[in-house]
Amino acid sequence: MAQRNDILAGSASSPAEAPARASRMRILYLVPLFVFAALALLFLVRLYAGDPSQVPSALIGRPVPAFTLEPLPGLSQAGQPVPGLSDADLKGRVTVVNVWASWCVPCRQEHPALAELAKNPAVRVVGINYKDNPENARRFLGSLGNPFAAIGIDPNGRAAIDWGVYGVPETFIVGPDGTIRYKHVGPLTPETLPAFREALRAAGR
């Protein structure tokens, strides 16, 4: 019996080993936290690295997604209601599709660039109004002017998801054959307009 007690005593940890074991356990508990923090940091670096306007799109060179969007209610131009938008409308000529919202500050900043593009008779500028309040959208266009030949409302963002939109504003160039030729992420600015116009010329060839 004495021998058995000696064996049990020998197998038990000494009081001096207890702090070391507690320290090892704390480290094991912290490992998942360190891994999560490292992955989060990597995600943020990749997200904000580089020029967001250069984010590639898997839809480039592919037909526009099928969609049908209702018109912005109560909006008219030259005495005529501004029509809604569907994929069938994006064939036959070069089309600029701008995804915008009245609550989007960069959309307000880029509006003069869209108005300038709309002056080109070879190009049709249309809009997808993203998760917006119709009254606010009408007020936005009433204040800044309406460069859009057609506007489809996307109240739940479903169409924008199909287009691969990351956030507003985003602008696409669609060729006469209905394929997406170019995508610009962020507001159109005087600095980005030259490249955008070159993409428009390429889409019309």
Secondary structure, 3 states (H helix, E strand, C coil): CHHHHHHHHHHCCCHHHHHHHHHHHHHHHHHHHHHHHHHHHHHHHHHHCCCHHHCCCCCCCCECCCCEECECCCCEECCEECCCEEHHHCCCCEEEEEEECCCCHHHHHHHHHHHHHCCCCCEEEEEEEECCCHHHHHHHHHHHCCCCCEEEEECCCHHHHHCCCCCCCEEEEECCCCEEEEEEECCCCCCCHHHHHHHHHHHCC
